[in-house]
Amino acid sequence: MDRPYPTPHWKIAINGFKAYLLLEQSLSAHTAEAYLRDIGKLTDFLQLLGKKASPEEVTTADLQHLMQWLNELGLGERSQARLISALKTFYRYLVLEGYTEQDPASLIDAPRLGRKLPTVLSYEEVQRLLQAVDLSHPHGHRNRAILETLYACGLRVSELIALRRSQFFAEAGFVRVIGKGDKERIVPIGQQAVKAVQLYLDGDRRKQMNIATGQEDFLFLSRRGKTLSRVMVFQIVKAAARDAGVEKNVSPHTFRHAFATHLIEGGADLKAVQDMLGHESIITTEIYTHLDTAYLRETILQYHPRSRNRRK
């Protein structure tokens, strides 16, 4: 970050923090830069106050004043929450590396954010979307395979467009996905999706395509023989929703929500769903239990020792 710092110690600490985020936490360069921009808000605030404090000299009161200042400037709750997360991560790093023994960010509370429930498609609506794809269209089989894969595997759109043929194991029934932070996970893929992908790969359109150099191994390609963009996948999903008469706000991520919700409704283990989605925290996955309270209640009645005793 090319900016003035309150003291020279900041540049050393921030450079080390950046390396920590990229190498040890395996964050993307984009995410790491977002963290650094948030730490930059703290150094800018100290400069504004004329306070020449090194990182280890910053107090909890300083951070509270920073948050009050940003709140008065109109910084939204989500941005505040992200900033506090960055500050907490930064000071955990400083403690870990022995820069300081005190963590002034540990007592800073993030604003409480209501979690917005995602748009959820019923199984019938998913079926309508899949059936709405016109297979007589030149890219019909590709588009159908894309939707089947999104629903069968719960992939992020970035993971879908990066998926390679060498990561698709039809006979074994799974795909190898490279997710956020280059973390790898194995996700099962159902027979309907496998069939759709193989029909696409075996079709004349794919076989006769002039594939761009270096793009040969990518699973889904544009008509120019190059990898798909996120916008193109978004347009494919929107077109299917329109043709199916589904009026909900549907995006590629909606299929990921449907994947998780339908699994949990069917009785899948929450930890297994977390692993398949690639969530770092199970708290993120828990949002999909909002439609499944009946199943959770039956689980408690069946397995909790007090409930078993009561039923006996």
C-alpha positions in Angstrom: 0.0 0.0 0.0 1.7 3.2 -1.1 0.6 5.6 1.6 2.2 7.5 4.5 2.1 5.8 7.9 2.0 7.2 11.4 5.3 5.5 12.2 7.7 3.3 10.2 6.6 0.2 12.2 3.3 0.2 10.3 4.9 -0.6 6.9 6.8 -3.5 8.3 3.7 -4.9 10.1 1.4 -4.4 7.1 3.9 -6.1 4.7 4.1 -9.0 7.0 0.4 -9.1 7.4 -0.1 -9.2 3.6 2.3 -12.2 3.4 0.4 -13.9 6.2 -2.9 -13.5 4.4 -1.6 -14.8 1.1 0.7 -17.6 2.2 -0.7 -18.8 5.5 -4.4 -18.0 5.2 -4.4 -18.8 1.4 -6.6 -15.8 0.7 -6.9 -14.5 -2.8 -5.0 -11.3 -3.8 -8.3 -9.5 -4.1 -9.4 -10.4 -0.6 -6.0 -9.6 0.9 -6.1 -6.2 -0.6 -9.5 -5.6 0.8 -8.1 -6.4 4.3 -5.2 -4.0 3.7 -7.5 -1.2 2.6 -9.5 -1.6 5.8 -6.3 -1.4 7.9 -5.5 1.7 5.9 -8.6 3.3 7.3 -7.0 2.9 10.8 -3.7 4.5 9.8 -5.6 7.3 8.0 -7.6 8.0 11.1 -4.4 8.1 13.3 -2.8 10.5 10.8 -6.0 12.7 10.9 -5.7 12.9 14.7 -2.0 13.5 14.4 -1.3 10.5 16.6 2.1 8.9 16.0 1.2 5.5 17.4 2.8 2.3 16.2 0.6 -0.8 15.8 1.3 -2.1 19.2 0.5 1.3 20.8 -3.0 1.5 19.4 -5.6 1.1 22.1 -9.2 -0.3 22.2 -10.3 3.3 22.7 -8.6 4.3 19.5 -10.5 1.6 17.6 -13.7 2.6 19.2 -13.2 6.2 18.2 -12.4 5.0 14.6 -15.6 3.1 14.4 -17.6 6.0 15.8 -16.0 8.3 13.3 -16.8 6.0 10.4 -20.3 5.5 11.6 -20.8 9.2 11.7 -19.5 9.4 8.1 -22.2 7.0 7.1 -20.2 3.7 6.7 -22.8 0.9 6.4 -23.1 -1.9 8.9 -21.8 -4.5 6.6 -18.7 -2.4 5.8 -18.2 -1.8 9.5 -18.5 -5.6 10.2 -15.9 -6.3 7.5 -13.5 -3.6 8.9 -13.8 -5.0 12.4 -13.0 -8.5 11.0 -9.9 -7.1 9.3 -8.8 -5.4 12.5 -9.3 -8.5 14.6 -7.3 -10.6 12.0 -4.5 -8.0 11.9 -4.1 -7.9 15.6 -4.3 -11.7 16.0 -1.4 -11.8 13.5 0.6 -9.2 15.5 0.1 -11.2 18.7 1.0 -14.4 16.9 4.2 -12.9 15.5 5.2 -11.3 18.8 4.8 -7.7 17.8 2.5 -7.1 20.8 1.1 -9.0 23.8 -2.2 -6.9 23.8 -5.0 -7.3 21.3 -7.0 -4.0 21.3 -9.5 -5.4 18.8 -10.6 -8.3 21.0 -13.1 -6.1 22.8 -14.6 -4.5 19.7 -18.0 -5.9 18.8 -19.2 -6.0 15.2 -22.7 -4.7 14.5 -25.4 -7.3 14.5 -26.4 -8.1 11.0 -29.6 -9.8 10.2 -28.9 -12.7 7.8 -30.9 -12.3 4.6 -32.5 -15.7 3.7 -31.6 -16.6 0.1 -34.1 -17.1 -2.7 -34.9 -20.8 -2.6 -36.4 -22.8 -5.5 -38.6 -25.8 -4.9 -37.6 -29.1 -6.5 -40.5 -28.6 -9.0 -39.2 -25.2 -10.0 -35.7 -26.5 -10.5 -37.1 -29.2 -12.7 -39.0 -26.6 -14.8 -35.8 -24.6 -15.2 -33.9 -27.7 -16.4 -36.6 -28.7 -18.8 -36.9 -25.2 -20.2 -33.6 -25.4 -21.9 -34.1 -25.8 -25.7 -31.9 -28.8 -26.6 -32.3 -28.0 -30.3 -30.5 -24.7 -29.8 -26.8 -24.9 -30.9 -25.7 -24.6 -27.3 -28.7 -26.3 -25.7 -26.8 -29.3 -24.4 -24.1 -27.1 -23.0 -26.6 -24.9 -21.2 -28.5 -27.9 -19.8 -25.2 -29.4 -18.6 -24.3 -26.2 -16.9 -27.6 -26.0 -15.0 -27.5 -29.7 -14.1 -24.0 -29.3 -12.8 -24.8 -26.2 -10.7 -27.7 -28.0 -9.1 -26.0 -31.4 -8.7 -22.8 -30.0 -7.1 -23.8 -26.7 -5.5 -20.9 -24.9 -7.2 -20.1 -21.2 -7.1 -20.2 -19.7 -10.6 -16.4 -19.1 -10.4 -15.9 -22.8 -9.7 -18.1 -23.8 -12.6 -16.3 -21.8 -15.2 -12.9 -22.9 -13.9 -13.9 -26.6 -14.0 -11.8 -28.8 -16.2 -12.4 -32.0 -18.0 -9.5 -33.5 -16.1 -11.5 -32.7 -12.9 -14.6 -34.5 -14.1 -14.7 -38.2 -13.2 -17.9 -39.6 -14.8 -17.4 -43.2 -13.9 -16.5 -42.5 -10.3 -19.3 -39.9 -10.0 -17.5 -36.9 -8.6 -15.8 -33.7 -9.6 -12.7 -32.1 -8.1 -13.4 -28.5 -7.3 -10.9 -25.7 -6.7 -12.7 -23.3 -4.5 -11.8 -20.1 -2.6 -8.2 -19.7 -1.6 -7.3 -22.5 -4.0 -8.7 -25.0 -1.6 -9.6 -28.4 -3.2 -12.7 -30.4 -2.4 -14.3 -33.5 -3.8 -18.0 -33.2 -4.7 -20.3 -36.1 -5.8 -22.2 -35.6 -9.0 -25.4 -37.4 -9.8 -26.1 -39.5 -12.9 -28.5 -37.0 -14.4 -25.8 -34.3 -14.4 -23.2 -36.8 -15.6 -25.4 -37.8 -18.5 -26.0 -34.1 -19.4 -22.3 -33.3 -19.4 -21.4 -36.4 -21.5 -24.1 -35.5 -24.1 -22.6 -32.1 -24.3 -19.0 -33.4 -24.6 -20.0 -36.0 -27.2 -22.0 -33.7 -29.3 -20.9 -32.5 -32.7 -20.9 -28.9 -31.6 -18.2 -29.5 -29.0 -16.2 -31.9 -31.2 -16.1 -29.5 -34.2 -15.4 -26.4 -32.2 -12.2 -24.5 -32.8 -10.9 -24.4 -29.3 -8.5 -21.6 -28.3 -5.0 -22.6 -27.4 -4.7 -23.4 -23.8 -8.4 -23.8 -23.3 -8.7 -27.4 -24.4 -9.1 -28.8 -20.9 -11.9 -26.5 -19.7 -15.2 -28.3 -19.4 -17.6 -25.5 -20.5 -16.7 -23.3 -23.4 -18.2 -20.4 -25.3 -19.0 -20.5 -29.0 -15.6 -19.0 -29.6 -13.9 -22.0 -27.9 -12.9 -20.0 -24.8 -13.8 -20.2 -21.2 -17.2 -18.8 -20.2 -17.5 -15.6 -18.3 -19.6 -15.2 -15.1 -21.9 -12.9 -17.1 -22.6 -15.6 -19.7 -23.5 -18.1 -17.1 -25.8 -15.5 -15.5 -27.5 -14.9 -18.8 -28.0 -18.7 -19.4 -29.7 -19.0 -16.0 -31.9 -15.9 -16.5 -33.0 -17.2 -19.9 -34.0 -20.6 -18.4 -35.9 -18.9 -15.6 -37.8 -16.7 -18.1 -38.6 -19.6 -20.4 -39.7 -21.7 -17.4 -42.0 -19.0 -16.1 -40.2 -18.8 -12.7 -40.7 -15.3 -11.5 -38.3 -15.5 -8.5 -35.0 -13.6 -8.8 -32.9 -16.5 -10.0 -29.1 -16.4 -10.5 -26.4 -19.1 -10.7 -26.0 -18.9 -6.9 -29.7 -19.8 -6.5 -28.9 -23.3 -7.7 -26.2 -23.5 -5.0 -28.9 -22.5 -2.4 -31.3 -25.1 -3.9 -28.6 -27.8 -3.7 -28.0 -27.2 0.0 -31.6 -26.7 1.0 -32.9 -29.8 -0.7 -30.1 -31.9 0.7 -30.9 -30.8 4.3 -34.6 -31.2 3.7 -33.8 -34.8 2.6 -32.0 -35.5 5.8 -28.3 -34.9 4.9 -25.8 -34.2 7.6 -25.0 -30.5 8.0 -21.3 -31.1 8.2 -21.4 -33.1 4.9 -23.2 -30.2 3.3 -20.6 -27.8 4.6 -17.8 -29.9 3.1 -19.5 -30.1 -0.3 -20.2 -26.3 -0.4 -16.7 -25.5 0.7 -17.8 -23.3 3.6 -15.0 -22.6 6.2 -17.5 -22.2 9.0 -20.6 -24.4 9.6 -22.3 -21.2 10.8 -22.5 -20.2 7.1 -24.1 -23.5 6.2 -26.7 -23.3 9.0 -28.7 -20.7 7.1 -30.0 -23.6 5.0 -31.7 -25.2 8.0 -34.4 -22.4 7.9 -36.8 -24.7 6.1 -36.0 -27.8 8.0 -37.1 -27.3 11.5 -39.3 -30.4 11.4 -36.3 -32.7 10.5 -34.2 -31.1 13.3 -36.9 -31.7 15.8 -37.2 -35.3 14.9 -33.4 -35.7 15.2 -33.5 -34.3 18.7 -36.4 -36.6 19.6 -34.6 -39.6 18.2 -31.1 -39.0 19.5 -31.1 -36.7 22.6 -30.9 -38.9 25.7 -33.6 -37.0 27.6 -35.9 -37.3 24.6 -35.2 -41.0 24.3 -35.9 -41.5 28.0 -39.1 -39.6 27.7 -40.3 -41.6 24.7 -39.5 -44.8 26.5 
